[in-house]
């Protein structure tokens, strides 16, 4: 199972070019797992192209990795 380590709303300072989001692997760390991710714009939230740049990729946890 993968969870956001910080359960609060993700915030980034206006003068920063990135936000660090830590994903934690819980309930075991045996084996390799991958998960696809993508940032999206939601109603009432940050606006793509104004507040953030779209990002997507694959997050990989190798055997024994927890963060």
ChimeraX commands (.cxc) that place a marker at each C-alpha (Angstrom):
marker #1 position 0.00,0.00,0.00 radius 0.5
marker #1 position 1.26,3.50,-0.82 radius 0.5
marker #1 position 0.20,6.60,1.13 radius 0.5
marker #1 position 1.08,10.29,1.29 radius 0.5
marker #1 position 3.50,10.60,4.21 radius 0.5
marker #1 position 2.18,14.08,5.07 radius 0.5
marker #1 position -1.60,13.81,5.33 radius 0.5
marker #1 position -2.11,17.59,5.19 radius 0.5
marker #1 position -2.96,19.53,2.04 radius 0.5
marker #1 position 0.06,19.77,-0.21 radius 0.5
marker #1 position 1.29,23.35,-0.36 radius 0.5
marker #1 position 4.23,24.94,-2.11 radius 0.5
marker #1 position 5.67,28.39,-1.50 radius 0.5
marker #1 position 5.02,30.82,-4.35 radius 0.5
marker #1 position 8.75,31.44,-4.77 radius 0.5
marker #1 position 9.59,27.73,-5.17 radius 0.5
marker #1 position 9.62,25.90,-8.48 radius 0.5
marker #1 position 8.59,22.57,-6.99 radius 0.5
marker #1 position 6.74,20.89,-4.15 radius 0.5
marker #1 position 8.20,17.83,-2.49 radius 0.5
marker #1 position 5.60,15.10,-2.02 radius 0.5
marker #1 position 6.73,12.07,-0.06 radius 0.5
marker #1 position 5.03,8.75,-0.77 radius 0.5
marker #1 position 5.48,6.05,1.84 radius 0.5
marker #1 position 5.18,2.30,1.34 radius 0.5
marker #1 position 3.40,0.73,4.31 radius 0.5
marker #1 position 2.36,-2.78,5.35 radius 0.5
marker #1 position 5.48,-4.42,3.99 radius 0.5
marker #1 position 8.28,-3.75,1.56 radius 0.5
marker #1 position 8.80,-7.11,-0.13 radius 0.5
marker #1 position 9.20,-7.08,-3.90 radius 0.5
marker #1 position 9.26,-4.37,-6.53 radius 0.5
marker #1 position 6.17,-2.28,-7.24 radius 0.5
marker #1 position 5.41,0.59,-9.59 radius 0.5
marker #1 position 2.57,3.08,-9.82 radius 0.5
marker #1 position 1.80,5.65,-12.51 radius 0.5
marker #1 position 1.12,9.24,-11.39 radius 0.5
marker #1 position -0.10,12.44,-12.99 radius 0.5
marker #1 position -0.81,15.92,-11.67 radius 0.5
marker #1 position -4.22,17.29,-12.64 radius 0.5
marker #1 position -6.17,20.49,-12.25 radius 0.5
marker #1 position -9.25,20.30,-10.02 radius 0.5
marker #1 position -12.14,22.73,-9.61 radius 0.5
marker #1 position -11.27,25.40,-7.04 radius 0.5
marker #1 position -7.61,24.43,-6.90 radius 0.5
marker #1 position -4.33,25.35,-8.51 radius 0.5
marker #1 position -4.44,26.07,-12.24 radius 0.5
marker #1 position -2.21,24.19,-14.68 radius 0.5
marker #1 position 0.09,26.55,-16.58 radius 0.5
marker #1 position -0.39,29.25,-13.94 radius 0.5
marker #1 position 0.19,27.61,-10.57 radius 0.5
marker #1 position 1.88,24.39,-11.65 radius 0.5
marker #1 position 3.26,22.48,-14.61 radius 0.5
marker #1 position 1.68,19.15,-15.43 radius 0.5
marker #1 position 3.83,16.17,-14.49 radius 0.5
marker #1 position 3.45,12.45,-14.93 radius 0.5
marker #1 position 5.61,9.39,-14.66 radius 0.5
marker #1 position 6.16,6.12,-12.88 radius 0.5
marker #1 position 7.05,5.88,-9.21 radius 0.5
marker #1 position 9.11,2.79,-8.45 radius 0.5
marker #1 position 9.78,1.03,-5.15 radius 0.5
marker #1 position 12.40,-1.70,-5.19 radius 0.5
marker #1 position 12.53,-4.57,-2.71 radius 0.5
marker #1 position 13.01,-3.11,0.78 radius 0.5
marker #1 position 12.19,0.52,-0.21 radius 0.5
marker #1 position 9.70,2.34,2.02 radius 0.5
marker #1 position 10.06,5.96,0.76 radius 0.5
marker link #1:1,2 radius 0.2
marker link #1:2,3 radius 0.2
marker link #1:3,4 radius 0.2
marker link #1:4,5 radius 0.2
marker link #1:5,6 radius 0.2
marker link #1:6,7 radius 0.2
marker link #1:7,8 radius 0.2
marker link #1:8,9 radius 0.2
marker link #1:9,10 radius 0.2
marker link #1:10,11 radius 0.2
marker link #1:11,12 radius 0.2
marker link #1:12,13 radius 0.2
marker link #1:13,14 radius 0.2
marker link #1:14,15 radius 0.2
marker link #1:15,16 radius 0.2
marker link #1:16,17 radius 0.2
marker link #1:17,18 radius 0.2
marker link #1:18,19 radius 0.2
marker link #1:19,20 radius 0.2
marker link #1:20,21 radius 0.2
marker link #1:21,22 radius 0.2
marker link #1:22,23 radius 0.2
marker link #1:23,24 radius 0.2
marker link #1:24,25 radius 0.2
marker link #1:25,26 radius 0.2
marker link #1:26,27 radius 0.2
marker link #1:27,28 radius 0.2
marker link #1:28,29 radius 0.2
marker link #1:29,30 radius 0.2
marker link #1:30,31 radius 0.2
marker link #1:31,32 radius 0.2
marker link #1:32,33 radius 0.2
marker link #1:33,34 radius 0.2
marker link #1:34,35 radius 0.2
marker link #1:35,36 radius 0.2
marker link #1:36,37 radius 0.2
marker link #1:37,38 radius 0.2
marker link #1:38,39 radius 0.2
marker link #1:39,40 radius 0.2
marker link #1:40,41 radius 0.2
marker link #1:41,42 radius 0.2
marker link #1:42,43 radius 0.2
marker link #1:43,44 radius 0.2
marker link #1:44,45 radius 0.2
marker link #1:45,46 radius 0.2
marker link #1:46,47 radius 0.2
marker link #1:47,48 radius 0.2
marker link #1:48,49 radius 0.2
marker link #1:49,50 radius 0.2
marker link #1:50,51 radius 0.2
marker link #1:51,52 radius 0.2
marker link #1:52,53 radius 0.2
marker link #1:53,54 radius 0.2
marker link #1:54,55 radius 0.2
marker link #1:55,56 radius 0.2
marker link #1:56,57 radius 0.2
marker link #1:57,58 radius 0.2
marker link #1:58,59 radius 0.2
marker link #1:59,60 radius 0.2
marker link #1:60,61 radius 0.2
marker link #1:61,62 radius 0.2
marker link #1:62,63 radius 0.2
marker link #1:63,64 radius 0.2
marker link #1:64,65 radius 0.2
marker link #1:65,66 radius 0.2
marker link #1:66,67 radius 0.2
view
